[in-house]
Amino acid sequence: MIKVFAIGDVVGRAGRKAIEKSIGLIKKRYKPDILLLNGENSAGGFGITKKIFHQFTEEWGFDCITTGNHWHDKKEIIPFIPEAERLLVPGNMENVADETAGLKILTSTTGVKFAVINLIGKAFMHDGNRNPFQAASRLVAKIPENVKVRIVDMHAEASSEKAGMAYFLRSKVSLVYGTHSHVPTADERILSGGTGFVTDLGLTGSYDSIIGMEPKAALKRMLTSKKARLEPAKDNPWLCGITAEIDENSGYCKKIDRVCLKLNDIDV
């Protein structure tokens, strides 16, 4: 049985601190064969840098980093994409010319071959994003038959669109999870056909916040409709995500569980 540990949107320094403090516990307690995270908000809340990417992969041992609508906010990452073997961008996003940038066939540090697909939604997001369901069909078709462990990060606003992707791909992939909402959902389940699904992994970062951001500026935007610079919050970091067990022969998900580690409760 292949064990997967996937972490939701890492927001700023608080999110990285949560990983730094808990990664030893995760490896000891859950013994994952594959470690994944969404890193699109990891650099100051918007985007990802090469330094942070290398910290995730080389220092902490993550096998693959997915992203979302903020993937390009730190401009240094744009020319880095073609050479970053373990970094994905949403293949159907309006500013991603090569759809296959949303698919990676990788081997984990524990020797497991697996595929990851990164997609972005259209509902309540950029109008130019291409149809994620059509992109999913094309990308799944590119996965070799012998690669049974198949994981999809659906970065979307609408919970219905995330669930739609899970049902669209059931029996074709092992695991579909949603990101972007920054709120962990309590609906983890295994669909008929052996596909594990949860609507959203949740935020890894400060929970004394408004979805990871300092409340003052976020509230100013809501109350006045005026722009205010958003900054990642720092207090009360949590790490949220899921664990899943996948049969390496069939690719079916056999177990899926939510994980929420509160940094103040972690004894290392």
C-alpha positions as CSV (number, residue, x, y, z in Angstrom):
1,M,0.0,0.0,0.0
2,I,1.3,3.4,-1.0
3,K,0.9,6.2,1.6
4,V,0.3,9.7,0.4
5,F,0.5,12.9,2.6
6,A,-0.8,16.0,0.9
7,I,-0.7,19.5,2.5
8,G,-3.0,22.4,1.6
9,D,-2.1,25.9,0.5
10,V,1.0,27.0,2.4
11,V,0.7,30.7,3.2
12,G,3.7,32.8,4.1
13,R,6.2,32.3,6.8
14,A,3.7,30.9,9.3
15,G,2.9,28.1,6.8
16,R,6.6,27.3,6.3
17,K,7.2,27.4,10.0
18,A,4.4,24.9,10.5
19,I,6.0,22.5,8.1
20,E,9.5,23.0,9.6
21,K,8.2,22.1,13.0
22,S,6.0,19.2,12.0
23,I,7.8,17.5,9.1
24,G,9.7,15.2,11.4
25,L,6.5,14.2,13.2
26,I,4.7,13.6,9.8
27,K,7.4,11.3,8.6
28,K,7.6,9.4,11.9
29,R,3.8,9.1,12.5
30,Y,2.4,8.7,8.9
31,K,5.5,7.2,7.1
32,P,4.5,8.7,3.7
33,D,5.8,7.3,0.5
34,I,4.8,10.4,-1.4
35,L,4.8,14.0,0.1
36,L,2.9,16.7,-1.7
37,L,2.0,20.4,-1.0
38,N,0.5,23.4,-2.7
39,G,3.0,26.2,-2.6
40,E,1.4,29.0,-4.6
41,N,1.1,31.3,-1.5
42,S,4.3,30.3,0.3
43,A,6.3,33.4,-0.5
44,G,4.8,36.4,1.3
45,G,1.3,35.0,0.6
46,F,1.6,35.4,-3.1
47,G,3.7,33.1,-5.3
48,I,6.7,30.9,-4.7
49,T,10.4,31.6,-5.1
50,K,13.2,29.2,-6.2
51,K,14.7,29.4,-2.7
52,I,11.4,28.2,-1.1
53,F,10.9,25.6,-3.7
54,H,14.4,24.1,-2.9
55,Q,13.6,24.3,0.8
56,F,10.4,22.2,0.2
57,T,12.1,19.6,-2.0
58,E,15.7,19.4,-0.8
59,E,15.5,20.3,2.8
60,W,12.2,18.8,3.8
61,G,11.9,16.1,1.2
62,F,8.6,17.0,-0.7
63,D,8.2,15.0,-3.9
64,C,6.1,17.5,-5.8
65,I,4.9,21.1,-5.4
66,T,1.6,22.1,-7.1
67,T,0.4,25.7,-7.5
68,G,-2.6,27.8,-8.5
69,N,-3.6,31.3,-9.7
70,H,-0.7,33.0,-7.9
71,W,2.0,30.7,-9.4
72,H,3.5,33.6,-11.5
73,D,3.4,36.4,-8.9
74,K,7.2,36.1,-8.2
75,K,8.6,36.7,-11.6
76,E,11.8,34.7,-11.0
77,I,9.8,31.5,-11.1
78,I,8.6,31.9,-14.7
79,P,11.9,31.0,-16.4
80,F,12.5,28.4,-13.7
81,I,9.4,26.3,-14.6
82,P,10.9,24.3,-17.5
83,E,13.8,23.1,-15.4
84,A,11.9,22.5,-12.2
85,E,11.2,18.8,-12.3
86,R,9.0,18.7,-9.2
87,L,7.1,22.0,-9.7
88,L,3.7,22.1,-11.4
89,V,1.5,24.9,-12.7
90,P,-2.2,24.6,-13.6
91,G,-2.1,23.2,-17.1
92,N,-5.3,24.9,-18.2
93,M,-4.6,28.4,-16.7
94,E,-4.9,31.3,-19.2
95,N,-1.2,32.2,-18.9
96,V,0.1,28.7,-19.2
97,A,0.8,28.0,-22.9
98,D,1.9,24.4,-22.6
99,E,-0.8,22.3,-21.0
100,T,1.6,19.6,-20.1
101,A,3.2,21.9,-17.6
102,G,0.3,20.6,-15.4
103,L,1.4,17.0,-15.5
104,K,4.5,15.3,-14.0
105,I,5.4,11.6,-13.9
106,L,7.8,11.3,-11.0
107,T,9.5,8.9,-8.7
108,S,9.3,9.6,-5.0
109,T,12.3,9.6,-2.7
110,T,11.1,6.2,-1.5
111,G,11.1,4.8,-5.0
112,V,7.4,5.0,-5.9
113,K,6.4,6.0,-9.4
114,F,3.4,8.3,-9.5
115,A,1.7,11.0,-11.6
116,V,0.4,14.4,-10.5
117,I,-2.0,16.7,-12.4
118,N,-2.5,20.4,-11.5
119,L,-5.6,22.1,-12.8
120,I,-7.5,25.3,-12.1
121,G,-11.2,26.1,-12.1
122,K,-13.2,28.5,-14.3
123,A,-16.1,29.3,-12.0
124,F,-15.6,32.6,-10.1
125,M,-12.0,32.7,-11.4
126,H,-10.2,34.1,-14.5
127,D,-12.5,34.0,-17.6
128,G,-9.6,33.0,-19.7
129,N,-8.9,29.7,-17.9
130,R,-9.5,26.9,-20.3
131,N,-12.0,24.1,-19.6
132,P,-10.4,22.0,-16.8
133,F,-12.4,18.9,-17.7
134,Q,-11.2,18.8,-21.2
135,A,-7.6,19.4,-20.0
136,A,-8.0,16.6,-17.5
137,S,-9.0,14.2,-20.2
138,R,-6.0,15.0,-22.3
139,L,-3.5,14.9,-19.4
140,V,-4.8,11.6,-18.0
141,A,-4.5,10.1,-21.4
142,K,-0.7,11.0,-21.3
143,I,-0.1,9.0,-18.2
144,P,1.5,5.6,-18.9
145,E,-0.7,2.6,-18.1
146,N,1.9,1.2,-15.7
147,V,1.7,4.4,-13.5
148,K,-1.1,3.4,-11.2
149,V,-0.8,6.1,-8.5
150,R,-2.5,9.2,-10.0
151,I,-3.1,12.4,-8.0
152,V,-5.0,15.5,-9.1
153,D,-4.9,19.0,-7.4
154,M,-8.0,20.9,-8.5
155,H,-7.3,24.5,-7.6
156,A,-10.8,26.1,-7.7
157,E,-13.2,28.5,-6.0
158,A,-16.4,26.5,-6.5
159,S,-16.9,23.4,-4.4
160,S,-19.2,22.1,-7.0
161,E,-16.5,22.3,-9.7
162,K,-14.0,20.4,-7.4
163,A,-16.6,17.7,-6.8
164,G,-17.4,17.6,-10.5
165,M,-13.8,16.9,-11.3
166,A,-13.7,14.0,-8.8
167,Y,-16.7,12.4,-10.3
168,F,-15.5,13.1,-13.9
169,L,-12.2,11.3,-13.1
170,R,-13.5,8.5,-10.8
171,S,-11.9,5.2,-11.6
172,K,-9.3,7.0,-13.8
173,V,-7.2,8.5,-11.0
174,S,-6.4,7.5,-7.4
175,L,-7.0,10.8,-5.6
176,V,-8.6,14.2,-6.3
177,Y,-8.3,17.0,-3.8
178,G,-9.3,20.6,-3.9
179,T,-7.1,23.6,-3.0
180,H,-7.5,27.4,-3.1
181,S,-10.4,27.9,-0.5
182,H,-8.0,27.8,2.5
183,V,-10.7,26.1,4.6
184,P,-10.4,22.3,5.3
185,T,-13.6,20.5,4.5
186,A,-15.0,17.5,6.4
187,D,-16.1,15.5,3.4
188,E,-13.2,13.2,2.7
189,R,-14.5,10.0,1.1
190,I,-13.8,7.3,-1.5
191,L,-16.0,7.3,-4.5
192,S,-17.3,4.3,-6.4
193,G,-14.5,3.4,-8.8
194,G,-11.8,3.8,-6.1
195,T,-11.1,7.5,-6.3
196,G,-10.4,9.3,-3.0
197,F,-11.8,12.9,-2.8
198,V,-11.9,15.9,-0.4
199,T,-13.3,19.3,-1.5
200,D,-10.4,21.3,0.1
201,L,-7.2,20.4,2.0
202,G,-7.3,23.7,3.8
203,L,-4.8,26.3,4.8
204,T,-1.3,25.6,6.2
205,G,-0.5,28.9,8.0
206,S,-2.0,31.3,10.5
207,Y,-5.6,30.5,11.7
208,D,-5.8,33.9,13.6
209,S,-6.5,35.3,10.2
210,I,-8.9,35.7,7.3
211,I,-7.9,32.7,5.2
212,G,-4.3,33.2,6.1
213,M,-4.1,37.0,5.9
214,E,-4.0,39.7,8.5
215,P,-7.6,40.6,9.3
216,K,-7.2,44.4,9.3
217,A,-6.5,44.9,5.6
218,A,-8.9,42.2,4.6
219,L,-11.7,43.8,6.6
220,K,-10.9,47.2,5.1
221,R,-11.4,45.8,1.6
222,M,-14.7,44.2,2.7
223,L,-16.0,47.3,4.5
224,T,-14.9,50.1,2.1
225,S,-14.3,48.3,-1.2
226,K,-10.9,50.1,-1.3
227,K,-7.7,48.3,-2.0
228,A,-5.5,47.5,1.0
229,R,-2.2,45.6,0.9
230,L,-2.7,42.1,2.2
231,E,0.0,40.5,4.4
232,P,0.1,36.9,5.7
233,A,-0.8,36.6,9.4
234,K,1.7,35.0,11.8
235,D,-0.1,33.8,14.9
236,N,-1.5,30.3,15.7
237,P,-0.1,28.3,12.7
238,W,-1.8,25.0,11.7
239,L,-0.8,22.4,9.2
240,C,-3.8,20.9,7.3
241,G,-4.1,18.3,4.7
242,I,-4.9,14.6,4.2
243,T,-3.3,11.2,4.3
244,A,-4.4,8.5,1.8
245,E,-3.5,4.9,1.2
246,I,-3.4,3.7,-2.5
247,D,-3.1,0.2,-3.8
248,E,0.0,0.2,-6.0
249,N,-1.4,-2.6,-8.3
250,S,-4.9,-1.2,-9.0
251,G,-4.4,2.5,-8.2
252,Y,-7.5,2.5,-6.1
253,C,-7.7,4.6,-2.9
254,K,-8.4,2.4,0.1
255,K,-8.3,5.0,2.9
256,I,-8.4,8.8,3.2
257,D,-8.2,10.8,6.4
258,R,-8.0,14.5,7.3
259,V,-5.0,15.8,9.2
260,C,-4.9,19.0,11.2
261,L,-1.8,19.7,13.3
262,K,-1.8,22.8,15.5
263,L,1.7,24.1,15.8
264,N,1.3,24.9,19.5
265,D,0.3,21.3,20.2
266,I,3.3,19.7,18.4
267,D,5.9,18.5,20.8
268,V,9.3,18.0,19.1
